[in-house]
Structures are given as structure tokens and as C-alpha cells.
């Protein structure tokens, strides 16, 4: 009996894989390696090099390894890039989720934890979003994640009517950072931490966009979540579904208070030892002063908590970051 992690060779997915193993749950992985790194997958974990769009291959793999549940981390995760390439985004995130649900249906797999995004909230005008905050995603990425949640909800309804219900929950979160293992790092060229690290290694100063926001230090405040804390929440969700417990359909994984851009940049300066003073630039259009997620429900049901300080998040990311 095992759990399948889609996108299990990726930055987030590979942390989930190792967390499952540490919890005594056997993981298996499918990843097309479009952004994942095969070396992130432990050698003893069964691995299928395939796209989640390959429905029949997914079905066979799940049957072969006795999969009882899926943690769905695979996807096109670049909000900014999704505006440029919406069809690529929708193919990966919408078509891919539909394909996965079909494979699960055919293989009789009835447990699902979906790695969603707080991007579904968009710029709602609410500083601290809860699970009942209206969803008004502003990018194809955010919209595709919301459509994924709808697909799952519809499948839950359909399978319940058929008497063989799918038990599922979706986890929404903002910026994932840090590293739980020295050999796993964020390899994305579009994410904040690797972008800043590469800039510093190139002798450039990190930049802060906007210093006149209505926040304690004048810079934007956002949620930054350590990847190990995030992975642990996914595993607890899987364990609770395995136990037959009823979970909420949606959980936010957030701090409720957030971290400012200046705090993050200062921590990066400290971690890297650069002598470059951060450059202060103008605001970026559309950036709200503060937006974070309330994680109260996840704390109640999934043991969710922010267990790493900002400096620990940055230090662990820098330690794992491949140096030039």
C-alpha cells in the first residue's frame, strides 16, 4: 500500500516524498522532469518518468504499486509566466488534474490531497484571507488552480452519489521557501529566493520594490512558508484521510501575520554575507500592502504551524542552493 506523489521530483513534491517515508508511508513518484530533478527522488522510491496527462500510464502505475491515495503536487507553478503562456498553464494544471482524476477513478483510488494555491484569492482587498474569502484569481495560474479545486469537488459529488466517495482536501498557500535537506533546493528561475541568490552571486545588490506601504517597515508583507512545514501538513492530511477522518474541502496554510520584504532581504544579506546594500526601487503596480493567509483551520485539523524563523528559512535555502 502506497501513496503517489505527482511532481515528486520537484522542489515541493520531493520534500513531501521524504516526509511520507519518515512517517512510515511508502511513497511512489510520477514526474515528467520538465522542472523536477530526478536526483531529488530517493533511489529506493519507485519512479515513473511520465506526464500526468498520460492517463493509462498513471492508472497502470497506481495498480502496480497498490496506491491508495494521491498527493497532487505536479503542475505549472509560475503565475507570471502563465500570463504569457496560458495554454501551457491550462494544459498542465486543468487537463492534468482531469487526467489524474480519471486514472484514480479507473484504478479505484479514493483519497486525494491537492496542492493548490492562495493565488486563487487574487487581489481581493482582504489583508488576511480565510477559506471563505471570495476567490478572484488574477492570473491564468490562479484560475487553473481554482478550476482544479472545482474538478475535485465535482468528482467528490459524483463518487458520493455512486456510493464510492472520493475523500479529498485542497491546501492553499503563498510563497514556499527554505530547504529541509541539503541535497534539495528550489531550482526555479522564477521564484524569489533563487533569483535573489543568483543576483548576489553575480555581484548585484538585491532590490526592494516600494518602501512607502502602510506596514511596520514600509515594505510589502506576505506569507513565506518553510517547505518542510508545508510537506508535513500534506502528510498529516494523507494520514487523516487514510484513517477515514472527514476533512474540510479547503485549508489555508499561512501565518496570519506574514513577513515583510525588508525582513526577507535582510535575512538573505545575512545568510550570504554579501556587502551589497539593498537597492530601494519604486512600487510595482498592483502590489497590495499586506496579504497573508489565516491558518487557523489547518492548525486545528492538520497540526499546522510555522515552525521556522525567517532566518532559518533563508539559511536553509542558502545552504542547499547550488553554488557557482
Secondary structure, DSSP 8 states (H G I E B T S, - for coil): -EEEEETTTSHHHHHHHHHHHHTT--EEEEE--SS--GGGS-TTS-EEE--TT-HHHHHHHHHHTTEEEEEE--S---HHHHHH-HHHHHIIIIIHHHHHHHHHHHHT--EEEEE--GGGG-S-S-SEE-TTS-----SHHHHHHHHHHHHHHHHHHHHHHTT---EEEEEE-SEEE--SSTT-----TTSHHHHHHHHHHTT---EEE-S-SSSTTSS-EE-EEEHHHHHHHHHHHHHHHHTT----SEEE---SS-EEHHHHHHHHHHHHT-----EEE---TT--SEEEE--HHHHHHH-----S-HHHHHHHHHHHS---
